[in-house]
Amino acid sequence: RLQAILQGFGNYKSCAELSAAGAGPAQDKDKGRDNDGVFDGLVRAKGTLWIASAHAYPVDFHAAGRYVELNPYEMPYLAAVPTEEWNEEDEERYNDLVCSGEWHDINGDRSSVAVFIGVHLDKGRMNKALEDALLTDAELAGGVEAWKQWEDPFFGGEYLELAADNQGEEEEEEEEEDEEEKDEEAKQPPTKAA
């Protein structure tokens, strides 16, 4: 559903017509695009999205014209990291999120925030289209196990769950630092004992 919405972005002709006409629907809509003109007049959009197929990672979202980019962040959602693996920074971040009301009891720090910039945008229709792209209550209740069965048109399922290599990332960095120190020590000339 999100993919269908994204295909409706970037109708510059409608933006120019809307600007010249002062308002109202643009004429001569692009053919072959299933957006019903909802995003006519949209010039740019950006934000961070929580996508079911990337449940463990926030997705950086940018759109300019028909160019749409979705890139998962390197850092996963804090809620995707088992609490026993949290470090001091994670604990502090969690406390800040709870204090600011940004931590959800079930979804943790997962959320979507987006900004849409354009000319004579129909906010009501845009909100409706975006809400229609959300998971239904039944789909949400199915959880990650159900979502694994769905086709992932964006990332091929790579970001649905926390990557195993990210879970031990800090330990790997510490091991690399230890190896570098040993290499440096090995390069030092031997010292004489007194």
Accessible surface in RSA format (square Angstrom, percent):
REM  Atomic radii and reference values for relative SASA: ProtOr
REM  Chains: A
REM  Algorithm: Lee & Richards
REM  Probe-radius: 1.40
REM  Slices: 20
REM RES _ NUM      All-atoms   Total-Side   Main-Chain    Non-polar    All polar
REM                ABS   REL    ABS   REL    ABS   REL    ABS   REL    ABS   REL
RES ARG A   1   133.39  56.0  89.29  45.5  44.11 105.0  58.42  79.8  74.97  45.4
RES LEU A   2    35.39  19.7  32.84  23.5   2.55   6.4  32.84  23.1   2.55   6.9
RES GLN A   3    77.55  43.4  76.87  56.2   0.68   1.6  16.05  34.2  61.50  46.6
RES ALA A   4    40.68  37.4  36.60  56.5   4.08   9.3  38.47  54.2   2.20   5.8
RES ILE A   5    18.40  10.5  15.35  11.4   3.05   7.3  18.37  13.2   0.03   0.1
RES LEU A   6    17.76   9.9  13.06   9.3   4.70  11.8  13.38   9.4   4.39  11.8
RES GLN A   7   105.18  58.8  90.54  66.2  14.64  34.9  35.96  76.5  69.22  52.5
RES GLY A   8     0.33   0.4   0.00   N/A   0.33   0.4   0.10   0.3   0.23   0.5
RES PHE A   9     3.39   1.7   1.65   1.0   1.73   4.5   1.65   1.0   1.73   5.0
RES GLY A  10     4.02   5.0   0.00   N/A   4.02   5.0   0.05   0.1   3.97   8.9
RES ASN A  11     6.96   4.8   6.36   6.1   0.60   1.4   0.60   1.4   6.36   6.1
RES TYR A  12   114.76  53.6 109.76  62.4   5.00  13.0  91.64  68.9  23.12  28.5
RES LYS A  13   106.27  51.8  95.01  58.3  11.26  26.8  74.29  66.9  31.99  34.1
RES SER A  14     3.08   2.6   1.73   2.3   1.34   3.1   2.63   5.6   0.45   0.6
RES CYS A  15    13.66  10.3  13.65  15.2   0.01   0.0   1.33   3.4  12.33  13.3
RES ALA A  16    65.07  59.8  52.81  81.5  12.26  27.9  60.99  85.9   4.08  10.8
RES GLU A  17    54.61  31.4  49.11  37.2   5.50  13.1  39.60  76.6  15.01  12.3
RES LEU A  18     8.15   4.5   7.51   5.4   0.64   1.6   8.15   5.7   0.00   0.0
RES SER A  19    66.71  56.4  48.46  64.7  18.26  42.1  12.44  26.5  54.27  76.0
RES ALA A  20    95.51  87.8  51.84  80.0  43.67  99.3  64.49  90.8  31.02  82.2
RES ALA A  21    79.57  73.2  38.85  60.0  40.72  92.6  50.19  70.7  29.38  77.8
RES GLY A  22    37.97  46.8   0.00   N/A  37.97  46.8  29.30  80.4   8.67  19.4
RES ALA A  23    60.33  55.5  47.69  73.6  12.64  28.7  47.99  67.6  12.34  32.7
RES GLY A  24    38.69  47.7   0.00   N/A  38.69  47.7  30.29  83.1   8.39  18.8
RES PRO A  25   112.29  81.8  90.35  82.4  21.94  79.8 100.13  82.7  12.16  75.6
RES ALA A  26     7.95   7.3   0.54   0.8   7.41  16.8   3.21   4.5   4.74  12.6
RES GLN A  27   132.28  74.0 127.72  93.3   4.55  10.8  56.73 120.7  75.55  57.3
RES ASP A  28    91.25  63.9  65.42  65.1  25.82  61.1  31.46  74.0  59.78  59.6
RES LYS A  29    74.04  36.1  65.86  40.4   8.18  19.5  63.69  57.3  10.35  11.0
RES ASP A  30    43.95  30.8  29.02  28.9  14.93  35.3  13.49  31.8  30.46  30.4
RES LYS A  31   180.12  87.9 152.92  93.8  27.20  64.8 124.17 111.8  55.95  59.6
RES GLY A  32    87.93 108.4   0.00   N/A  87.93 108.4  45.29 124.3  42.64  95.5
RES ARG A  33    44.12  18.5  24.83  12.7  19.30  45.9  26.20  35.8  17.92  10.9
RES ASP A  34   122.43  85.8 102.28 101.8  20.15  47.6  34.63  81.5  87.80  87.6
RES ASN A  35    19.29  13.3  10.55  10.2   8.74  21.0   9.13  22.0  10.16   9.8
RES ASP A  36   117.10  82.0  97.37  96.9  19.73  46.7  39.56  93.1  77.54  77.3
RES GLY A  37     7.92   9.8   0.00   N/A   7.92   9.8   0.65   1.8   7.27  16.3
RES VAL A  38    19.27  12.7  17.08  15.5   2.20   5.3  17.08  14.8   2.20   6.0
RES PHE A  39     2.08   1.0   2.08   1.3   0.00   0.0   2.08   1.3   0.00   0.0
RES ASP A  40    11.46   8.0   7.35   7.3   4.11   9.7   5.99  14.1   5.47   5.5
RES GLY A  41     0.00   0.0   0.00   N/A   0.00   0.0   0.00   0.0   0.00   0.0
RES LEU A  42     2.99   1.7   2.53   1.8   0.46   1.2   2.53   1.8   0.46   1.2
RES VAL A  43    51.78  34.1  49.68  45.0   2.10   5.1  50.00  43.4   1.79   4.9
RES ARG A  44    89.53  37.6  88.92  45.3   0.61   1.4  29.84  40.8  59.69  36.2
RES ALA A  45     0.06   0.1   0.00   0.0   0.06   0.1   0.00   0.0   0.06   0.1
RES LYS A  46    81.95  40.0  81.87  50.2   0.08   0.2  32.35  29.1  49.60  52.8
RES GLY A  47    18.93  23.3   0.00   N/A  18.93  23.3  16.80  46.1   2.14   4.8
RES THR A  48    43.37  30.8  42.77  43.4   0.60   1.4  24.81  33.3  18.56  28.1
RES LEU A  49    21.71  12.1  21.71  15.5   0.00   0.0  21.71  15.2   0.00   0.0
RES TRP A  50    59.39  23.8  40.02  19.4  19.37  45.5  39.29  21.0  20.10  32.6
RES ILE A  51    18.41  10.5  15.12  11.3   3.29   7.9  18.41  13.3   0.00   0.0
RES ALA A  52    15.65  14.4   7.36  11.4   8.29  18.9   8.65  12.2   6.99  18.5
RES SER A  53    20.26  17.1  15.81  21.1   4.45  10.3  18.65  39.7   1.61   2.3
RES ALA A  54     0.00   0.0   0.00   0.0   0.00   0.0   0.00   0.0   0.00   0.0
RES HIS A  55    25.21  13.8  25.21  17.5   0.00   0.0  12.76  13.2  12.44  14.5
RES ALA A  56     1.89   1.7   1.89   2.9   0.00   0.0   1.89   2.7   0.00   0.0
RES TYR A  57     3.37   1.6   3.37   1.9   0.00   0.0   2.87   2.2   0.50   0.6
RES PRO A  58    19.23  14.0  19.23  17.5   0.00   0.0  19.23  15.9   0.00   0.0
RES VAL A  59     0.00   0.0   0.00   0.0   0.00   0.0   0.00   0.0   0.00   0.0
RES ASP A  60    40.95  28.7  40.46  40.3   0.49   1.2   6.74  15.9  34.21  34.1
RES PHE A  61     4.26   2.1   4.26   2.6   0.00   0.0   4.26   2.6   0.00   0.0
RES HIS A  62    60.47  33.1  60.47  42.0   0.00   0.0  44.13  45.5  16.34  19.0
RES ALA A  63     2.60   2.4   1.59   2.5   1.02   2.3   2.20   3.1   0.40   1.1
RES ALA A  64    47.93  44.1  41.32  63.8   6.60  15.0  41.40  58.3   6.53  17.3
RES GLY A  65     4.62   5.7   0.00   N/A   4.62   5.7   2.45   6.7   2.17   4.9
RES ARG A  66   144.03  60.5 117.19  59.7  26.83  63.9  58.15  79.5  85.88  52.0
RES TYR A  67   133.65  62.4 125.75  71.5   7.90  20.6 110.10  82.7  23.55  29.0
RES VAL A  68    43.31  28.5  15.96  14.4  27.35  65.9  15.96  13.9  27.35  74.2
RES GLU A  69    60.20  34.6  56.79  43.0   3.42   8.1  13.53  26.2  46.67  38.1
RES LEU A  70    25.76  14.3   9.04   6.5  16.72  42.0   9.04   6.3  16.72  45.0
RES ASN A  71    66.62  45.9  66.28  64.1   0.34   0.8  19.66  47.3  46.97  45.4
RES PRO A  72    28.60  20.8  10.98  10.0  17.62  64.1  10.98   9.1  17.62 109.5
RES TYR A  73    91.28  42.6  83.11  47.3   8.17  21.3  69.81  52.5  21.47  26.5
RES GLU A  74   164.61  94.5 146.13 110.6  18.48  44.0  66.76 129.1  97.84  79.9
RES MET A  75   124.37  64.4 117.50  77.8   6.87  16.4 106.94  90.9  17.43  23.1
RES PRO A  76    18.07  13.2  15.89  14.5   2.19   7.9  15.89  13.1   2.19  13.6
RES TYR A  77     9.25   4.3   8.93   5.1   0.33   0.8   9.25   7.0   0.00   0.0
RES LEU A  78     2.39   1.3   1.83   1.3   0.56   1.4   2.39   1.7   0.00   0.0
RES ALA A  79    34.16  31.4   6.55  10.1  27.61  62.8  10.04  14.1  24.12  63.9
RES ALA A  80    20.28  18.6   2.43   3.7  17.85  40.6   7.90  11.1  12.37  32.8
RES VAL A  81    26.55  17.5  23.58  21.3   2.98   7.2  23.79  20.7   2.76   7.5
RES PRO A  82    46.90  34.2  34.21  31.2  12.69  46.1  46.46  38.4   0.44   2.7
RES THR A  83    87.13  62.0  77.55  78.6   9.58  22.8  51.72  69.5  35.41  53.5
RES GLU A  84   146.45  84.1 107.18  81.1  39.27  93.5  68.29 132.1  78.16  63.8
RES GLU A  85    75.32  43.2  48.62  36.8  26.70  63.6  32.86  63.6  42.46  34.7
RES TRP A  86    33.41  13.4  11.00   5.3  22.42  52.6  11.00   5.9  22.42  36.4
RES ASN A  87    50.94  35.1  40.96  39.6   9.98  24.0  33.57  80.8  17.37  16.8
RES GLU A  88   153.76  88.3 142.63 107.9  11.13  26.5  57.91 112.0  95.85  78.3
RES GLU A  89   139.40  80.0 132.89 100.5   6.50  15.5  46.40  89.7  93.00  75.9
RES ASP A  90    27.69  19.4  27.48  27.3   0.21   0.5   0.26   0.6  27.42  27.3
RES GLU A  91    79.88  45.9  79.88  60.4   0.00   0.0  31.65  61.2  48.23  39.4
RES GLU A  92   112.62  64.7 108.06  81.8   4.56  10.9  33.16  64.1  79.46  64.9
RES ARG A  93    83.81  35.2  79.87  40.7   3.95   9.4  47.48  64.9  36.34  22.0
RES TYR A  94    66.06  30.8  66.06  37.6   0.00   0.0  28.46  21.4  37.60  46.3
RES ASN A  95    77.56  53.5  76.24  73.7   1.32   3.2  21.57  51.9  55.98  54.1
RES ASP A  96    86.70  60.7  81.66  81.3   5.04  11.9  27.53  64.8  59.18  59.0
RES LEU A  97    29.73  16.6  29.47  21.1   0.26   0.7  29.73  20.9   0.00   0.0
RES VAL A  98    69.88  46.0  56.76  51.4  13.13  31.6  58.04  50.4  11.84  32.1
RES CYS A  99   116.02  87.8  77.47  86.4  38.54  90.6  31.79  80.5  84.23  90.8
RES SER A 100    67.11  56.7  31.78  42.4  35.33  81.4  42.74  91.0  24.38  34.2
RES GLY A 101    66.11  81.5   0.00   N/A  66.11  81.5  33.79  92.7  32.32  72.4
RES GLU A 102   111.98  64.3  91.86  69.5  20.12  47.9  38.70  74.8  73.28  59.8
RES TRP A 103    52.51  21.1  31.07  15.0  21.45  50.4  21.51  11.5  31.00  50.3
RES HIS A 104    90.48  49.5  84.82  59.0   5.66  14.5  60.67  62.5  29.81  34.7
RES ASP A 105   143.07 100.2 108.16 107.7  34.91  82.5  32.77  77.1 110.30 110.0
RES ILE A 106   148.94  84.8 121.45  90.5  27.49  66.3 125.41  90.3  23.53  63.9
RES ASN A 107    28.40  19.6  28.06  27.1   0.35   0.8   1.27   3.1  27.13  26.2
RES GLY A 108     3.25   4.0   0.00   N/A   3.25   4.0   1.42   3.9   1.83   4.1
RES ASP A 109    19.46  13.6   6.98   7.0  12.47  29.5   6.65  15.7  12.81  12.8
RES ARG A 110    27.34  11.5  17.54   8.9   9.80  23.3   0.00   0.0  27.34  16.6
RES SER A 111    61.24  51.8  54.43  72.6   6.81  15.7  37.11  79.0  24.13  33.8
RES SER A 112    62.85  53.1  34.19  45.6  28.65  66.0  26.20  55.8  36.65  51.3
RES VAL A 113   100.38  66.1  95.11  86.1   5.27  12.7 100.23  87.1   0.15   0.4
RES ALA A 114    39.16  36.0  10.24  15.8  28.91  65.8  10.37  14.6  28.79  76.3
RES VAL A 115    75.76  49.9  72.05  65.2   3.71   8.9  75.76  65.8   0.00   0.0
RES PHE A 116    48.08  24.1  25.50  15.8  22.57  58.7  25.50  15.5  22.57  64.6
RES ILE A 117    82.35  46.9  79.12  58.9   3.22   7.8  82.35  59.3   0.00   0.0
RES GLY A 118    30.97  38.2   0.00   N/A  30.97  38.2   1.87   5.1  29.10  65.2
RES VAL A 119    43.12  28.4  39.92  36.1   3.20   7.7  43.12  37.5   0.00   0.0
RES HIS A 120    92.57  50.6  59.05  41.0  33.52  85.7  47.30  48.8  45.26  52.7
RES LEU A 121    37.55  20.9  15.52  11.1  22.04  55.4  15.58  10.9  21.97  59.1
RES ASP A 122    64.76  45.4  56.23  56.0   8.53  20.2  25.90  60.9  38.86  38.8
RES LYS A 123   158.13  77.1 153.01  93.9   5.12  12.2  97.39  87.7  60.74  64.7
RES GLY A 124    50.67  62.5   0.00   N/A  50.67  62.5  38.77 106.4  11.89  26.6
RES ARG A 125    98.42  41.3  93.74  47.8   4.68  11.2  47.53  65.0  50.89  30.8
RES MET A 126     9.14   4.7   9.14   6.0   0.00   0.0   9.03   7.7   0.11   0.1
RES ASN A 127    82.83  57.1  81.98  79.2   0.85   2.0  12.88  31.0  69.95  67.6
RES LYS A 128   122.71  59.9 120.65  74.0   2.06   4.9  94.45  85.0  28.26  30.1
RES ALA A 129    19.52  17.9  13.12  20.2   6.40  14.6  18.18  25.6   1.33   3.5
RES LEU A 130    46.96  26.2  43.97  31.5   2.99   7.5  44.22  31.1   2.74   7.4
RES GLU A 131   108.81  62.5  98.59  74.6  10.22  24.3  30.71  59.4  78.10  63.8
RES ASP A 132    76.84  53.8  62.71  62.4  14.13  33.4  30.62  72.1  46.22  46.1
RES ALA A 133    21.28  19.6   6.05   9.3  15.23  34.7   6.75   9.5  14.53  38.5
RES LEU A 134   113.94  63.5 107.22  76.7   6.72  16.9 110.01  77.3   3.93  10.6
RES LEU A 135    48.29  26.9  27.87  19.9  20.41  51.3  27.87  19.6  20.41  54.9
RES THR A 136    68.97  49.1  60.63  61.5   8.35  19.9  65.90  88.5   3.07   4.6
RES ASP A 137   127.43  89.3 117.39 116.8  10.04  23.8  38.72  91.1  88.71  88.5
RES ALA A 138    81.99  75.4  61.55  95.0  20.44  46.5  69.98  98.5  12.02  31.8
RES GLU A 139    48.81  28.0  43.01  32.5   5.81  13.8  21.68  41.9  27.14  22.2
RES LEU A 140    78.16  43.5  70.50  50.4   7.66  19.3  70.50  49.5   7.66  20.6
RES ALA A 141    89.86  82.6  49.17  75.9  40.69  92.6  61.75  87.0  28.11  74.5
RES GLY A 142    36.32  44.8   0.00   N/A  36.32  44.8  21.90  60.1  14.42  32.3
RES GLY A 143    21.66  26.7   0.00   N/A  21.66  26.7  21.66  59.4   0.00   0.0
RES VAL A 144    34.82  22.9  30.74  27.8   4.07   9.8  30.74  26.7   4.07  11.1
RES GLU A 145   115.30  66.2 111.01  84.0   4.29  10.2  64.59 124.9  50.71  41.4
RES ALA A 146    36.80  33.8  28.30  43.7   8.50  19.3  35.23  49.6   1.57   4.2
RES TRP A 147    12.54   5.0   5.84   2.8   6.71  15.7   5.84   3.1   6.71  10.9
RES LYS A 148    87.46  42.7  59.12  36.3  28.34  67.5  35.25  31.7  52.22  55.6
RES GLN A 149   148.22  82.9 115.03  84.1  33.19  79.0  46.32  98.6 101.91  77.3
RES TRP A 150   102.88  41.3  84.65  41.0  18.24  42.8  68.62  36.6  34.27  55.6
RES GLU A 151   154.08  88.5 124.06  93.9  30.02  71.5  56.44 109.2  97.64  79.7
RES ASP A 152    21.97  15.4   6.59   6.6  15.38  36.4   6.80  16.0  15.17  15.1
RES PRO A 153    65.01  47.4  31.03  28.3  33.98 123.5  38.38  31.7  26.63 165.5
RES PHE A 154    55.10  27.6  23.45  14.5  31.66  82.4  28.32  17.2  26.79  76.7
RES PHE A 155    29.84  14.9  13.06   8.1  16.78  43.7  23.29  14.1   6.55  18.7
RES GLY A 156    70.06  86.4   0.00   N/A  70.06  86.4  35.55  97.6  34.51  77.3
RES GLY A 157    36.48  45.0   0.00   N/A  36.48  45.0  20.83  57.2  15.65  35.1
RES GLU A 158   118.33  67.9  96.06  72.7  22.27  53.0  40.31  78.0  78.02  63.7
RES TYR A 159    57.32  26.8  57.32  32.6   0.00   0.0  23.47  17.6  33.85  41.7
RES LEU A 160    13.20   7.4  12.80   9.2   0.40   1.0  12.80   9.0   0.40   1.1
RES GLU A 161    86.80  49.8  78.51  59.4   8.29  19.7  29.43  56.9  57.38  46.8
RES LEU A 162    23.54  13.1   7.88   5.6  15.66  39.4   7.88   5.5  15.66  42.1
RES ALA A 163    35.44  32.6  26.43  40.8   9.01  20.5  35.44  49.9   0.00   0.0
RES ALA A 164    86.85  79.9  68.31 105.4  18.54  42.2  69.21  97.5  17.64  46.7
RES ASP A 165    94.39  66.1  83.27  82.9  11.12  26.3  40.54  95.4  53.85  53.7
RES ASN A 166    39.31  27.1  25.58  24.7  13.73  33.1   3.36   8.1  35.96  34.8
RES GLN A 167    82.24  46.0  58.99  43.1  23.25  55.4  10.85  23.1  71.39  54.1
RES GLY A 168    20.61  25.4   0.00   N/A  20.61  25.4  19.44  53.3   1.17   2.6
RES GLU A 169    81.10  46.6  80.85  61.2   0.25   0.6  25.04  48.4  56.07  45.8
RES GLU A 170    94.91  54.5  92.72  70.1   2.18   5.2  46.27  89.5  48.64  39.7
RES GLU A 171   116.43  66.8 114.94  87.0   1.49   3.6  36.51  70.6  79.92  65.3
RES GLU A 172    83.81  48.1  82.70  62.6   1.11   2.6  30.15  58.3  53.66  43.8
RES GLU A 173    90.05  51.7  88.74  67.1   1.31   3.1  30.16  58.3  59.88  48.9
RES GLU A 174   108.13  62.1 107.31  81.2   0.82   1.9  35.47  68.6  72.66  59.3
RES GLU A 175   102.35  58.8 100.61  76.1   1.74   4.1  34.70  67.1  67.65  55.2
RES GLU A 176   101.21  58.1  99.64  75.4   1.57   3.7  33.87  65.5  67.34  55.0
RES GLU A 177   100.07  57.5  98.92  74.8   1.15   2.7  29.33  56.7  70.74  57.8
RES ASP A 178    75.76  53.1  74.45  74.1   1.32   3.1  16.51  38.9  59.25  59.1
RES GLU A 179   107.45  61.7 106.25  80.4   1.20   2.8  34.72  67.1  72.73  59.4
RES GLU A 180   110.10  63.2 108.11  81.8   1.98   4.7  40.53  78.4  69.57  56.8
RES GLU A 181   105.03  60.3 101.77  77.0   3.26   7.8  36.69  71.0  68.34  55.8
RES LYS A 182   138.85  67.7 133.90  82.2   4.95  11.8  80.37  72.3  58.48  62.3
RES ASP A 183    84.02  58.9  81.52  81.1   2.50   5.9  16.69  39.3  67.33  67.1
RES GLU A 184    94.46  54.2  94.38  71.4   0.08   0.2  40.74  78.8  53.72  43.9
RES GLU A 185   120.52  69.2 108.31  81.9  12.21  29.1  42.58  82.4  77.93  63.6
RES ALA A 186    87.67  80.6  48.42  74.7  39.26  89.3  61.80  87.0  25.87  68.5
RES LYS A 187   154.10  75.2 120.69  74.1  33.41  79.6  84.58  76.1  69.52  74.1
RES GLN A 188   112.45  62.9 100.27  73.3  12.18  29.0  30.93  65.8  81.52  61.8
RES PRO A 189   101.79  74.2  90.97  82.9  10.83  39.4  96.28  79.5   5.51  34.2
RES PRO A 190   130.64  95.2 101.34  92.4  29.30 106.5 112.48  92.9  18.16 112.9
RES THR A 191   130.74  93.0 101.50 102.9  29.24  69.7  74.33  99.8  56.41  85.3
RES LYS A 192   200.97  98.0 169.24 103.8  31.73  75.6 118.99 107.1  81.99  87.3
RES ALA A 193   104.65  96.2  65.71 101.4  38.95  88.6  75.69 106.6  28.96  76.7
RES ALA A 194   153.52 141.2  72.42 111.8  81.09 184.5 108.21 152.4  45.31 120.0
END  Absolute sums over single chains surface
CHAIN  1 A    12899.5      10298.9       2600.5       6871.0       6028.5
END  Absolute sums over all chains
TOTAL         12899.5      10298.9       2600.5       6871.0       6028.5
